[in-house]
Amino acid sequence: MLSSNDSTFFFLVILFVATILSPLANGQGLKVGFYEKTCPNAEAITGKVIGQVMSVAPSLSGPLLRMHFHDCFIRGCDGSILLDSPKNDTEKYSPPNLSLRGFQIIDKVKVALEKECPGVVSCADILAIVARDVSVATKAHFWEVETGRRDGKVSKLADALNLPPPFANISSLKSDFLQRGLNTKDLVVLSGGHTLGTSHCSSFNNRLYNFTGKGNIGDSDPTLDSEYAKRLAMKCKPGDQTTLVELDPGSFKTFDVNYFTLVGKRRGLLQSDAALLDDKETKAYVEKAAAGGSSFFKDFGVSMVKMGRIGVLTGKSGEIRKVCSMVN
């Protein structure tokens, strides 16, 4: 029988080994310049395609950025969000992902890369590079993307129901991020990605009409600025499932700190945005960013790199898909 000291030592050894081996912990196998020898022009080719897309459709920046986030948070950053199936039962068709757009852009990048270097660049890496490129195209600071991910072969509609919902409170948000190796600072920084893009009325209608769930007239979220609520109610009628509203009104195609200014004024569109004021650390970051005193642009790249390490497949795991929407 092990003594208490031996048991403690044994537990610590197991914990250490598990941490070292876990791709969630450190993205083992990823590095900047992974394709330096096998496809040296991979990022340049991707950048050229995205530059062309952003010049004519800058509104795709938000959806393409979130596509990488939605992929990484379910099964890890393995490109599983891109997979189709005859029964429409993959992640792509799950309710939280129905607002995503731009899958054809990922396909366009993949075609260009397959022409240059067939069977080399994974779809999971394309998502990570595209997320960086659309952000930079809308005035974010550049960051180096780690590559070397391989593509997963499994994608289930039900799994995507575990994405952090737009009505999440700060406790559940912190828990969701922590489970994926991301801390509270990563949470508030990555929430800043809402500086780009739009959201369906259905994601926040309860804040306007049925916040307590009792169906009373005027049952709105008391934490939502009343004037902003009135403007939202003019755009979104009860039960509206289709209308799109800017997450960052006035600059939803520009990567800036205006999102934090709005959150500080109780004008964050989603409950998950407003929740950033319910934690000391996230509130302090919001206030500092809104005042122009934060390092948000640098922090965003750092947190995106961390997010890009979640549950990656490397080495001989997974595959390199020839077409992003189907396994080989």
N, C-alpha and C positions, 0 to 999 in steps of 0.2 A: 504494500500500500504506500502511495506517495505521501510525504509530509505536506503540511500546508505550504511551506516554502517551495518544495519541489513542484507542487500543483500550480502555484502561482507562476513559477518560472516556465513550466510546460505551456501554460495558457498564453503567456506573453510570446513565447516562441511561435506558437501556432498563429497568433494574431499578427505577428510580424511577417511570417511567411505568406499569410493570406493577403496582407496589404501589398506586399511586393508583387505577388502574382496577379493581383486584381487589376484589369484594365481600367476599371472605374476609378482606381486610385491615382494612376499616373499615365494612362494612355500609352502603355508600353508598346514600343514598335513604331510610334509616330516620330517624325522629325521634319524640320524645315528642309526643303530640297530633296524630298524622297525620290522624285522623278528626275533628278539632275542628269542621270545617265540614260535612263530608259525612255524618257519623254521630256527633254529639256525645255521644250516650248509649251508645255501643258498650261501653265498659268497665263502665258502671253496669249495663247489661243482662246482660253476662257475669257480673259479680259477683253479681247477684241469683240467677241460675241456679245458680252454684257454691255460694252460701250455702245454698240449699235442698238441694242434693245432699250437701254436707258435714254437714248437720244429721242426715241419715239414713244416710249411707254414707261415714263418714270414712276407711274403709280404701281408698277410691279415690284418696286424695291421692297416695300413692306411685306407682301406675301412671300417673296423669295427669301427674305431674311428669316421670317418665321418658319418657313419650310425646314430649314436646318434645325431650328429650335425644336419643332414638333417631331422631327426625326430622332434627334438625340435623346429626348426625354422618354421615348418609347423603344425598348429593346436596344438602346444605345445608338451611336452615330453609325448606322450600317446601311443607310439608303432604303430601309424597309418601307418608308412612307411613299416611295415611288412605284411600288409594285402594284400591278393590276391583277385581276382574276376574273374568270368568266362569271362568277357569282357576285361580283362587286362586294366582296367580304374582306377586303384588305384595309389597312390603316387609312388609306386615302379616302375611303368612303365612310369613315366614322364621323359622326356629327361634329366633333371639334375641328375636323380638318376640311369640312365642306366649304369653308370660306377661303381656303388656300387657292392661289392661282399661279400660273407660270410653269406648270409641269412641262409644257411644250418648249420652254426656254432651256430647261435642263436637258431635254432630248436633243435640242439644237446644239448645245455645247458638246454633248456626248458624240453626236455624229461627226462633228469637226475633229474631236480628239481621236475617234476611231480611225478616221482617215489619215491622221498624222502618225499615230502609233497604236495599232490595233491591240485590244486586249490588255492594255497596260493601266490606264487610269480608272479608278473605281468611281461609281456613281456617288458613293458616300463622300469621297473627296471632292467631287464636283460640287456637291451641296455646300461644303465648307468654304470652298474658294469663291463660289458665287455669292454666298452670304457676305463675305468680305468685300467683293467687288461692287455689289449694289450699294453697300453702305458707303464705300469710298466715293462712288459716283454721285452720292447725295451729300457729300461734304464731311463724312466721317474721316478720322485719321487712319492712315494705312497701318495694318499689322501683318506680321508674317504668319501664314497659315501652316500648321503642321499637317503633313500628309502621310499616307501609308495605310489608310483604312482599306478594308476589304468589304465587299457587299454581303449582306445577309440574305438568306433564302426563305425566311419566314416573315409573314406580315398578316396580322389578325385585326379585324375591325374592332373587336371588343377591347383589345389592348389599349387603343388610343383613347378610350373613355377615361383612362387614368392620367391624362394630361391635366395640369393645374387648370381648374375652371375659372371663367371670368368673374365668378362670384366668390372666389376663395378669400378667406380672411388671412390675416398676417401669420397666425400660428400654423395653418395648414400650408401656406406658401413656404414658410421657412422649413417645415418638415419635408415637403416635396423636394425642395432644392437640396437639403442636407442628405437625403437618401441617394441623391445622384452626385454627391461629392462637391456640392457647391455651397458656399457659405452665405451669410446674410448680406454681405457687401455685393456678392455676385447677383443676388436676388434683385437688389435695388438698381444695380448697374444694368443688368440685362432687361429689366422692366423699362429702362430708358429706350430700348428698341421700339417702344410704342411711339417714338417721335416720328416713325414712318408708318404709313398705311391707314387702313380703315377697319371698322367693325360693323357687323350686322346689328340692327336694332334689337334683335332677339337676345343678344349677349348682355344687354343692360336694361331692357324694358321693365324688369321687375323693380329697378331703382326708381322708375317714374310712376308706376301704377299699382304695384302689388308687393311692396317691400316686406311687409310683415306676413304676407301670405293669407291675410284675412279678407282681401277683396274690398276693403273700404275705399270710398271716394277720397282722393287726395292722399292715398297711402304711398308716399314717396320716401326715399332715403333721406333722413335728416342731415346726413353728412355731405350731401350734394348741394352745391351752391344753387340757391333758388332761381336766380336769373338764368343760369346755365340750364337748369332743369326745364324751365319754360321753353327755351329755344330747342332743346332736345325733343320735347313733347310736340312741337310743331312739325318736326321731321318724322317722328316715330309714333304712330298710333298704336293703341293696345293690340297685341297679337301680330304686329308687323314682323315678318320673318325675313324680308328681302332687302329693305332699304339699307344702304351703307352710309355710315357717318365717320368723319375723320377722327382719328384717335388724337391727333394734335392739330386742332383747327387752325388754318392759316399757314401751316408749314408742314403738312403731312407728307410732302415729297422732299423735305430737307432734313438732314441729320443735324439736330441742334439740341439745346438744353431747354427749349420752350416747353417740352413735356413736363419737366420738373416744376417750371413756373406755374403751369396749370394745376398740377397735383397740389402744390402748396396753397393754391387759391380755392381748393375743394372743387376743382373742375376736371379731375381725372375721370375719364369716361367710364371705366369699368370699376367694379367693387375692388378688384385686385389692385387697381391703381390707387384708389382711395386708401386701401389698407396700408400703404407705405407710410401713412401718417400715424399709424397705431403702434409703431415700434420706435424706440429711442434711436437706434442706430440708423434705420432706414429714413426716419424723419429728418435726422441731422444731415444725411447725405442729400436728400431732396432740397432742403433749405440752402445748403451750401452750393449745390449745382444751380439752383434758381438764381442765386446771387452772383453767379459767374466765378465762384471761387474754388470749384472742384476740379479734379483731373479726369472728368467724365470721359473725354474722348480717348485718353490713354487707357483708362480703366476698362472701357468697353472692349477694346482689343484683347486685354488680358483675360477678362471673363469669358470672351468668346473662345479663346484658346482652351481654357479650362473646360468649358462646356463641350468643346469638340473632342475631348478625351473620354467622354462618358461611354463605357461599355463597348469600346471599339473592337473590331475583329482585325487581327493582323497576322502576319506570317502565313500559315497555310489554312487558317480558318476562313470560312466563307468562300467567296469567289470574286472574280472581276467580271461583272455582267457585260455582255456585248450590247444589250439594250437595257436601259434603266428601268423599264416598266415590266420586265419579265426575267425570271432566272434563266440561266443558260440551259 
